Amino acid sequence: MTVRHVIADRRTTAGGPSAGLPAAAGMSLKPAYYREVLGLDDRDLWVEVHPENYMVEGGPRLAWLEAIRAERPLSFHGVGASLGGDEPLDQDHLAWLTALVDRFQPDSISEHATWSACNGHYLADLLPLPRTDEALAILCRHVEQFQEAIGRTILLENPSVYLPLAGDIPEPEFLAEAAKRTGCGLLLDVNNVYVSAHNVGYDPKRYLDAFDLDRVGEIHIAGHDADPNHGDALLIDTHAAPVRMGVWELLDYVLERAGPKPVLVERDAELPAFGTMLAECRAADRRIALNRDRADARDAQGAARLARA
């Protein structure tokens, strides 16, 4: 049997429910980090991969992932589904992904509320959608098809935006409605909020106030860079730099409102030494812990007030 036939033949229980990711920091798992992650004495650290990098029949990359998966929680973060595009979903892509989900049983699966395919050709970018009723309907149809194919619900990520988009539906409302219609959760990329707010000119905290934080199953933070031609007037979501202070501050703002969540430190280029990457993860863990302590203190104060009443 080839991977093309997996969807038609797989059992309905394949890929079943998972416990979800821990409310701790995670790391983008890159081949350069395999040896350091395997056997690492940090039980709460989870890892995330782009499944497209593992859509192969065999070899060392799959063997490394299997060994690491045996030790720690795993998240699949897809970049190739083009869920917002007006073309049919790629069935070969779905079959490969389904096979990986069945093999590795990731604790979380996520994709982007974007499009990246046109006339059968894939573009090397995740392009945002017009926020219209028509675009929303297409996105929801594809999310439902995607979830049915892999046998799991997914998290849907907010995109980076570089220009104002057509449509009257605010992005937090657009994503919340997609989640409501399809049953999916949301992945809140705080760096994308920071970059988009800067580029388009809105208040990132007002955006976060409107976001459906109850549906958020994972948070991303990452680094960004100024555009080579336009400088600081245009920020680019490169994932090739340390997390900027403004993004850390927005993460604190989210955690204070949403409580502890899994937080991925995302890095895809200009990879630092493993120790540097791990230090960023531990900085995220400290922020998660701080907001957990604050939430516990608020709960204790509330319980004390009720006891006195």
C-alpha positions as CSV (number, residue, x, y, z in Angstrom):
1,M,0.0,0.0,0.0
2,T,1.3,3.5,-0.8
3,V,0.8,6.6,1.2
4,R,-1.8,7.7,-1.4
5,H,-4.2,5.0,-0.2
6,V,-3.9,5.6,3.6
7,I,-6.9,7.9,3.9
8,A,-9.3,5.5,2.2
9,D,-8.1,2.4,4.1
10,R,-7.3,3.8,7.6
11,R,-9.4,2.9,10.6
12,T,-11.6,5.6,12.1
13,T,-9.9,5.3,15.5
14,A,-6.4,6.1,14.1
15,G,-4.9,9.2,15.5
16,G,-7.3,9.2,18.4
17,P,-7.5,11.8,21.2
18,S,-4.4,13.1,22.9
19,A,-3.8,14.6,26.3
20,G,-2.6,17.9,24.8
21,L,0.6,19.8,25.4
22,P,1.7,20.8,28.9
23,A,1.4,24.5,29.9
24,A,5.2,24.9,29.5
25,A,7.6,26.2,26.9
26,G,8.3,24.3,23.7
27,M,11.1,24.5,21.1
28,S,11.1,24.3,17.3
29,L,12.9,21.0,16.8
30,K,15.5,21.2,14.1
31,P,18.1,18.6,13.0
32,A,20.9,20.7,14.5
33,Y,19.3,20.1,17.9
34,Y,18.4,16.4,17.7
35,R,21.4,15.2,19.8
36,E,21.0,17.8,22.5
37,V,17.2,17.3,22.8
38,L,17.5,13.5,23.0
39,G,18.0,12.6,26.7
40,L,17.8,16.2,27.9
41,D,16.9,16.5,31.6
42,D,14.0,18.9,31.1
43,R,10.8,16.9,31.4
44,D,8.5,19.8,30.7
45,L,10.1,20.8,27.4
46,W,8.0,19.9,24.4
47,V,9.0,20.1,20.7
48,E,7.3,21.1,17.5
49,V,8.1,20.2,13.9
50,H,6.7,21.0,10.5
51,P,5.4,17.6,9.4
52,E,6.2,18.4,5.8
53,N,9.8,17.9,6.7
54,Y,9.1,14.3,7.6
55,M,6.9,13.2,4.7
56,V,9.4,10.5,3.6
57,E,9.3,6.7,3.5
58,G,12.2,6.3,6.0
59,G,15.6,7.4,6.9
60,P,17.4,9.0,9.9
61,R,15.1,12.0,10.2
62,L,12.1,9.8,11.0
63,A,14.3,7.7,13.3
64,W,15.4,10.8,15.3
65,L,11.9,12.0,15.6
66,E,10.7,8.6,16.8
67,A,13.4,8.5,19.5
68,I,12.6,12.1,20.7
69,R,8.9,11.5,20.6
70,A,9.3,8.6,23.0
71,E,10.7,11.0,25.6
72,R,8.6,14.2,25.3
73,P,5.4,15.8,24.0
74,L,5.2,16.5,20.3
75,S,3.3,19.1,18.2
76,F,2.8,19.1,14.4
77,H,2.7,22.6,12.9
78,G,1.7,22.3,9.3
79,V,2.7,24.9,6.6
80,G,1.5,23.2,3.4
81,A,-2.3,22.7,3.6
82,S,-3.4,26.1,2.1
83,L,-6.6,25.9,4.1
84,G,-7.8,29.3,3.0
85,G,-7.2,28.8,-0.8
86,D,-10.0,28.3,-3.2
87,E,-8.5,25.2,-4.7
88,P,-9.3,21.7,-3.4
89,L,-7.1,20.3,-0.7
90,D,-4.1,18.3,-1.9
91,Q,-5.0,14.6,-1.2
92,D,-1.4,13.4,-1.4
93,H,-0.5,15.9,1.3
94,L,-3.3,14.8,3.5
95,A,-2.4,11.1,3.0
96,W,1.2,11.8,4.0
97,L,0.1,13.8,7.0
98,T,-2.4,11.2,8.1
99,A,0.3,8.5,8.0
100,L,2.5,10.7,10.2
101,V,-0.3,11.4,12.7
102,D,-1.0,7.7,13.0
103,R,2.7,6.9,13.5
104,F,3.7,9.6,16.0
105,Q,0.4,10.5,17.7
106,P,1.3,14.2,18.2
107,D,-0.2,15.9,21.2
108,S,-1.3,18.8,19.1
109,I,-1.8,19.6,15.4
110,S,-2.0,23.0,13.9
111,E,-2.2,24.8,10.6
112,H,-2.5,28.4,9.3
113,A,-5.5,30.5,8.4
114,T,-3.8,31.3,5.1
115,W,-3.5,30.3,1.5
116,S,-0.3,29.3,-0.4
117,A,-1.3,27.5,-3.6
118,C,-2.4,28.8,-7.0
119,N,-3.1,26.7,-10.1
120,G,-1.4,23.7,-8.6
121,H,1.7,25.6,-7.7
122,Y,2.8,26.2,-4.1
123,L,4.2,29.6,-3.1
124,A,6.9,29.9,-0.5
125,D,4.8,32.0,1.8
126,L,1.7,31.9,4.0
127,L,-0.6,34.6,2.6
128,P,-3.4,36.1,4.7
129,L,-7.0,35.9,3.6
130,P,-9.5,38.7,2.9
131,R,-11.8,38.8,5.8
132,T,-15.0,38.3,4.0
133,D,-18.0,35.9,4.3
134,E,-16.8,34.1,1.2
135,A,-13.3,33.6,2.4
136,L,-14.6,32.4,5.8
137,A,-16.8,29.8,4.2
138,I,-13.9,28.4,2.1
139,L,-11.7,28.3,5.2
140,C,-14.3,26.5,7.2
141,R,-15.0,23.9,4.5
142,H,-11.3,23.1,4.2
143,V,-10.8,22.9,7.9
144,E,-13.6,20.4,8.2
145,Q,-12.2,18.3,5.3
146,F,-8.8,18.5,6.8
147,Q,-9.9,17.4,10.3
148,E,-12.0,14.6,8.9
149,A,-9.1,13.3,6.8
150,I,-6.6,13.1,9.7
151,G,-9.2,12.1,12.3
152,R,-8.3,14.9,14.7
153,T,-9.3,18.5,15.5
154,I,-6.6,21.1,14.8
155,L,-5.5,24.6,16.0
156,L,-5.8,27.4,13.5
157,E,-3.1,30.2,13.6
158,N,-3.5,33.9,13.0
159,P,-1.3,35.1,10.1
160,S,1.3,37.9,9.7
161,V,-0.1,40.8,7.8
162,Y,1.9,43.4,5.8
163,L,-0.9,45.4,4.1
164,P,-4.5,46.3,5.0
165,L,-6.8,43.5,3.9
166,A,-10.2,43.6,2.2
167,G,-13.3,42.7,4.2
168,D,-15.2,44.0,7.1
169,I,-14.8,41.1,9.6
170,P,-12.2,41.9,12.3
171,E,-9.6,39.1,12.4
172,P,-10.3,38.0,16.0
173,E,-14.0,37.6,15.0
174,F,-13.1,35.9,11.7
175,L,-11.0,33.3,13.5
176,A,-13.4,32.8,16.4
177,E,-16.2,32.1,13.9
178,A,-14.1,29.6,12.0
179,A,-13.4,27.8,15.3
180,K,-17.1,27.9,16.2
181,R,-18.2,26.4,12.9
182,T,-15.6,23.7,12.6
183,G,-14.9,22.8,16.2
184,C,-11.2,23.6,15.8
185,G,-9.2,25.4,18.4
186,L,-6.9,28.4,17.9
187,L,-3.2,29.0,17.9
188,L,-2.3,32.5,18.9
189,D,0.9,33.7,17.4
190,V,1.9,36.7,19.5
191,N,4.7,37.7,17.2
192,N,2.3,37.8,14.3
193,V,0.1,40.1,16.3
194,Y,3.0,42.4,17.1
195,V,4.2,42.5,13.4
196,S,0.8,42.9,11.9
197,A,-0.2,45.7,14.4
198,H,3.0,47.6,13.6
199,N,2.6,47.2,9.8
200,V,-1.1,47.9,9.5
201,G,-1.5,50.3,12.4
202,Y,-3.7,48.9,15.1
203,D,-3.4,48.5,18.9
204,P,-2.2,44.9,19.6
205,K,-3.6,44.9,23.1
206,R,-7.1,45.7,21.7
207,Y,-6.7,42.9,19.2
208,L,-5.8,40.5,22.0
209,D,-8.7,41.7,24.1
210,A,-11.0,40.7,21.3
211,F,-9.3,37.3,20.7
212,D,-11.2,34.2,21.9
213,L,-8.6,33.1,24.4
214,D,-10.7,30.3,25.7
215,R,-10.2,28.5,22.4
216,V,-6.4,28.9,22.4
217,G,-4.5,25.6,22.8
218,E,-1.1,26.9,22.0
219,I,0.8,30.2,21.8
220,H,3.8,31.1,19.6
221,I,6.5,33.7,20.1
222,A,9.3,34.4,17.7
223,G,11.7,37.0,16.4
224,H,11.1,39.4,13.6
225,D,13.3,41.8,11.5
226,A,13.1,45.1,9.8
227,D,12.6,44.9,6.0
228,P,15.9,45.4,4.1
229,N,14.3,48.1,1.9
230,H,11.8,49.8,4.2
231,G,13.6,49.5,7.5
232,D,11.5,49.6,10.7
233,A,8.5,50.9,8.8
234,L,7.8,47.3,7.7
235,L,8.5,44.4,10.0
236,I,9.0,40.9,8.6
237,D,8.1,37.7,10.5
238,T,11.4,35.9,9.8
239,H,11.7,33.5,12.8
240,A,15.4,34.3,12.4
241,A,16.1,36.4,15.4
242,P,15.7,36.4,19.2
243,V,12.2,37.2,20.6
244,R,11.9,41.0,20.9
245,M,11.0,42.7,24.1
246,G,7.7,44.0,22.7
247,V,6.7,40.4,21.9
248,W,7.6,39.2,25.4
249,E,5.5,42.0,26.9
250,L,2.5,41.0,24.7
251,L,3.0,37.4,25.9
252,D,2.7,38.5,29.5
253,Y,-0.4,40.4,28.6
254,V,-2.0,37.3,27.1
255,L,-0.9,34.9,29.9
256,E,-2.3,37.3,32.5
257,R,-5.7,37.0,30.9
258,A,-5.7,33.5,29.6
259,G,-3.7,31.7,32.3
260,P,-1.0,29.2,31.7
261,K,-0.7,27.9,28.1
262,P,1.8,26.0,26.1
263,V,4.2,28.5,24.6
264,L,6.4,27.7,21.6
265,V,9.7,29.6,21.0
266,E,9.7,29.4,17.2
267,R,12.9,29.6,15.2
268,D,13.4,28.5,11.6
269,A,16.5,30.3,10.4
270,E,19.8,31.7,11.7
271,L,19.7,29.0,14.4
272,P,21.6,29.9,17.5
273,A,23.5,27.5,19.7
274,F,21.3,25.0,21.5
275,G,22.0,26.6,24.8
276,T,20.9,29.9,23.6
277,M,17.6,28.4,22.3
278,L,17.0,26.6,25.5
279,A,17.6,29.8,27.5
280,E,14.8,31.5,25.5
281,C,12.5,28.5,26.4
282,R,13.3,28.9,30.0
283,A,12.6,32.6,29.9
284,A,9.1,31.6,28.5
285,D,8.7,29.1,31.3
286,R,9.4,31.8,33.9
287,R,6.7,33.9,32.5
288,I,4.2,31.0,32.4
289,A,5.1,30.2,36.0
290,L,4.8,33.9,37.1
291,N,1.3,34.1,35.6
292,R,0.3,30.8,37.1
293,D,1.3,32.1,40.5
294,R,-0.7,35.2,40.0
295,A,-3.7,33.2,38.9
296,D,-3.4,31.0,42.0
297,A,-3.1,34.1,44.2
298,R,-6.3,35.6,42.6
299,D,-8.1,32.3,43.1
300,A,-7.0,32.1,46.8
301,Q,-8.2,35.7,47.4
302,G,-11.5,35.0,45.7
303,A,-12.0,31.9,47.9
304,A,-11.1,33.8,51.0
305,R,-13.7,36.5,50.1
306,L,-16.4,33.9,49.6
307,A,-15.5,32.3,53.0
308,R,-15.9,35.6,54.7
309,A,-19.2,36.4,53.1
